[in-house]
Amino acid sequence: MDIQLRDLRYFEAVAELGHIGKAAEKLGRTQPALTKAVQRLEEAFGSELFERRGRGIRLTPVGEVLLARARMLRGATDEALREVGDFAKGNAGHVRIGSGPIAAEHVLPEICSLLLEEAPATTIDITVAPSLVLRERLKEGTLDLLIGLMPGQDDTLVSHAIVEDVVVVAASRNHPVFGLPRVTLKSLLSWRWVLPAASIPSRQWIDAAFQSHGLPRPATQIDANSIPLLPRLIAKTELLSFLSRHTLNEHAHALREVPLKEATLRRRLGVTYRRQGYLSPAALRLMALLQERGEALFSAARGDE
């Protein structure tokens, strides 16, 4: 089976845009060139890769499988080129970082500053998104390091813990909840909440915490896909939220923790990379700095001695 990397790159663009014309425009190629590339792949695999959908096209099940493999192959090819290029140039290289919101706010600026002090020629790409989203990009090879929630058991990834992250119920300092003789999960349902989007792990955990005690999920008045926005949304209202203590301590002048064991989530933040992936000298040094300094940076952010 003779498959050209160029054909896979064209196929990937068509699959992502769902339209041959748009893919041709993006790549600076003609539509017939992309059509022929797709046809060659279909002949090689003996199966159609796309089917019509209105004015556009969508992947067949075989096309879905090929797209996942094409992304992995492109990532491996890019890594090989970077590794050879770094070796040939003898430079510190380039590092592509994916960061969860908590690490981005509390650790990433300082750790990048430390790296650039040591290696001023280093170039860095930063993507901030939920850790679950970034994990897929890491596996595809479009990221080198992920700083955020540590994944579960996955033989393709390696993780090193940096610090424990504790997520708790939070409210404005003068919230009526602090006047209750005893705080329970049921009593917290007396107020509406500001919570992250339903796809965020902390949101899923707090919903499950209530349901596991036979209670309804918190009534959400505001859904927000921006974690840093949550403290400001509850500071002057009677809404409750679910925040990392790292974030809460930065807003201690306006917010307080609502202490309740049943609504306290403990998890680990760390740095993750692909077991078989290439790491540039810059990425290796950044990872070492995270292991050496990450916990201290988190502690400084929450004001610990």
C-alpha positions in Angstrom: 0.0 0.0 0.0 1.6 3.2 -1.2 0.3 6.2 0.8 1.7 9.7 0.5 2.0 11.9 3.6 0.8 14.8 1.4 -2.4 13.0 0.6 -3.0 12.4 4.3 -2.4 16.1 5.0 -5.0 17.1 2.3 -7.4 14.5 3.7 -7.1 15.9 7.2 -7.8 19.4 6.0 -10.9 18.3 4.1 -12.1 16.3 7.1 -11.7 19.2 9.5 -13.4 21.8 7.3 -16.1 19.4 5.9 -15.7 21.1 2.5 -13.2 20.5 -0.3 -13.3 24.1 -1.6 -12.6 25.5 1.8 -9.8 23.1 2.4 -8.3 23.9 -1.0 -8.4 27.6 -0.2 -6.7 27.0 3.2 -3.9 24.9 1.7 -3.4 27.0 -1.4 -4.1 24.1 -3.7 -6.8 23.4 -6.3 -9.9 21.5 -5.6 -9.1 18.8 -8.2 -5.8 18.2 -6.4 -7.5 17.5 -3.1 -10.2 15.4 -4.8 -7.6 13.2 -6.4 -5.7 12.9 -3.1 -8.9 11.6 -1.4 -9.6 9.3 -4.3 -6.1 7.8 -4.0 -6.6 7.1 -0.3 -10.0 5.6 -1.0 -8.5 3.3 -3.6 -5.7 2.3 -1.2 -8.1 1.4 1.6 -10.9 0.1 -0.6 -13.5 2.2 1.1 -15.2 5.6 0.9 -13.9 8.1 3.4 -16.6 10.8 3.0 -20.3 11.0 2.3 -22.4 13.9 1.3 -24.2 16.1 3.9 -26.2 19.0 2.4 -23.7 21.3 0.6 -20.8 19.8 2.5 -19.3 16.3 3.3 -18.8 14.3 6.4 -16.5 11.4 7.3 -17.6 7.8 7.1 -16.7 5.4 10.0 -13.6 4.4 8.0 -12.8 8.1 7.5 -13.1 8.7 11.2 -10.5 6.0 11.9 -8.1 7.3 9.3 -8.4 10.9 10.6 -7.3 9.8 14.1 -4.4 7.9 12.6 -3.5 10.7 10.2 -3.2 13.1 13.1 -1.0 10.8 15.1 1.2 10.2 12.0 1.5 13.9 11.4 2.5 14.5 15.0 5.1 11.8 14.8 6.5 13.3 11.6 6.6 16.8 13.0 8.4 15.4 16.1 11.0 13.7 13.9 11.7 16.9 12.0 11.9 18.9 15.3 14.3 16.4 16.9 16.6 16.3 13.9 16.4 20.1 13.5 17.2 20.7 17.2 20.2 18.3 17.0 21.5 19.9 13.8 21.2 23.5 15.1 22.3 22.7 18.6 19.7 25.1 20.1 17.3 24.9 23.0 14.4 24.4 20.6 10.7 25.0 20.9 8.1 23.8 23.5 4.3 23.6 23.1 2.5 23.8 26.4 -1.1 22.9 27.2 -2.3 24.3 30.5 -5.4 24.0 32.6 -6.9 27.2 33.9 -5.6 26.9 37.5 -2.0 26.2 36.4 -2.2 28.9 33.7 -3.1 31.5 36.3 -0.8 30.5 39.2 2.3 28.8 37.7 2.7 29.3 33.9 3.9 32.9 33.8 6.6 32.4 36.4 7.8 29.0 35.1 8.1 30.4 31.5 10.0 33.4 32.9 12.5 31.0 34.6 13.0 29.0 31.4 13.6 32.1 29.3 16.2 33.4 31.8 18.1 30.2 31.3 17.5 29.9 27.5 16.6 33.2 25.9 16.3 31.7 22.4 13.6 29.3 23.4 10.2 29.8 21.7 7.0 28.8 23.4 3.4 28.1 22.3 0.7 28.1 25.1 -2.8 26.8 24.8 -5.1 27.2 27.8 -8.2 24.9 27.9 -9.7 22.2 30.1 -7.3 19.4 30.8 -9.6 16.8 29.2 -9.5 18.7 25.9 -5.8 19.2 26.1 -5.1 15.5 26.8 -6.4 14.6 23.4 -4.2 17.1 21.7 -1.3 15.8 23.7 -2.0 12.3 22.5 -2.2 13.5 18.9 1.2 15.1 19.2 0.2 18.7 18.8 1.4 19.5 22.4 4.6 18.5 24.2 3.6 19.0 27.8 0.3 19.3 29.7 0.2 21.1 33.0 -3.0 20.4 34.8 -5.1 17.6 36.1 -3.3 14.3 36.1 -4.9 11.6 33.9 -6.1 8.2 35.1 -4.3 5.1 34.1 -3.0 5.5 30.5 0.0 3.5 29.3 0.7 6.1 26.5 1.2 8.9 29.0 3.7 9.7 31.8 2.7 12.1 34.6 4.6 13.7 37.5 2.6 15.2 40.4 3.3 18.8 41.4 0.8 19.8 44.0 -2.5 18.8 45.5 -5.5 20.9 44.4 -8.5 21.1 46.7 -11.8 22.4 45.3 -14.4 23.7 47.8 -17.7 25.5 48.0 -17.2 29.2 48.1 -19.5 32.2 48.8 -19.2 36.0 49.5 -17.9 36.8 52.9 -21.3 38.1 54.2 -23.4 35.2 52.6 -26.3 34.0 54.8 -24.9 30.4 54.7 -22.4 31.4 57.3 -25.2 32.1 59.7 -26.5 28.6 59.6 -26.0 26.6 62.9 -24.9 23.6 60.7 -24.0 23.4 57.0 -25.1 20.3 55.1 -25.3 19.4 51.5 -29.1 19.7 51.7 -28.8 23.2 53.2 -26.7 24.3 50.3 -29.6 23.7 47.9 -31.3 26.7 49.4 -29.3 28.9 47.1 -28.5 29.0 43.4 -25.0 28.4 42.0 -22.4 29.6 39.5 -20.7 26.6 38.2 -18.3 25.6 35.4 -19.7 24.1 32.2 -21.1 20.5 32.5 -18.1 19.1 30.7 -15.6 20.3 33.4 -14.6 17.5 35.8 -15.1 19.7 39.0 -18.7 20.4 37.9 -19.3 16.7 37.3 -17.9 15.9 40.7 -20.0 18.3 42.7 -23.2 17.3 40.8 -22.3 13.6 41.6 -21.6 14.5 45.3 -25.2 15.7 45.8 -26.7 12.9 43.8 -24.8 10.3 45.8 -26.5 11.5 48.9 -30.0 11.2 47.3 -30.2 15.0 46.6 -30.9 16.9 43.4 -28.0 18.6 41.7 -27.4 22.2 42.6 -29.6 24.7 40.8 -27.3 26.5 38.4 -28.2 30.1 37.7 -25.0 30.8 35.7 -23.0 28.3 33.7 -19.5 29.7 32.8 -16.7 28.1 30.7 -14.2 30.5 32.3 -12.9 29.3 35.7 -11.3 32.7 36.6 -14.6 34.4 36.1 -16.4 32.4 38.8 -15.1 34.4 41.9 -16.2 37.7 40.5 -19.7 36.3 39.7 -20.4 35.4 43.3 -18.5 38.2 45.2 -21.5 40.5 45.3 -24.4 38.0 45.2 -25.9 35.2 47.3 -24.8 32.7 44.7 -22.6 29.8 45.6 -19.7 28.3 43.6 -17.1 25.5 43.6 -13.6 26.8 43.4 -10.0 25.7 43.8 -8.5 26.9 47.1 -5.7 28.4 45.0 -8.2 30.6 43.3 -10.3 31.2 46.4 -7.3 32.5 48.4 -6.6 35.1 45.8 -10.0 36.5 46.5 -10.0 36.1 50.3 -10.9 39.8 50.8 -14.3 39.1 49.2 -14.9 35.3 49.4 -14.9 32.6 52.1 -14.8 28.8 52.0 -18.0 27.0 53.1 -16.4 24.1 55.0 -18.1 20.8 54.3 -16.2 17.5 53.9 -18.9 16.0 51.6 -18.3 18.9 49.2 -14.5 18.9 49.2 -12.7 17.5 46.1 -9.0 16.6 46.4 -7.1 16.0 43.2 -3.5 16.2 41.9 -2.1 18.7 39.4 1.0 17.7 37.5 2.9 17.7 34.3 2.1 15.0 31.6 3.8 14.0 28.4 3.7 11.1 25.9 5.7 8.1 26.8 7.1 7.7 23.3 7.0 11.4 22.4 10.0 13.6 21.6 10.8 16.4 24.0 13.0 19.2 23.0 15.8 20.4 25.3 13.5 23.3 26.2 10.6 21.0 27.1 12.8 18.8 29.2 14.1 21.8 31.1 10.6 23.2 31.6 9.5 19.9 33.0 12.4 19.8 35.4 11.6 23.4 36.6 8.0 22.3 37.2 9.1 19.4 39.3 11.6 21.6 41.2 9.6 24.8 41.6 5.9 24.0 40.8 4.8 23.4 44.4 6.6 26.5 45.7 4.9 28.6 43.0 1.5 27.3 43.9 2.2 28.0 47.6 3.3 31.5 46.8 0.1 32.0 44.9 -2.0 31.1 47.9 0.1 33.1 50.3 1.6 30.3 52.3 4.8 30.9 54.3 
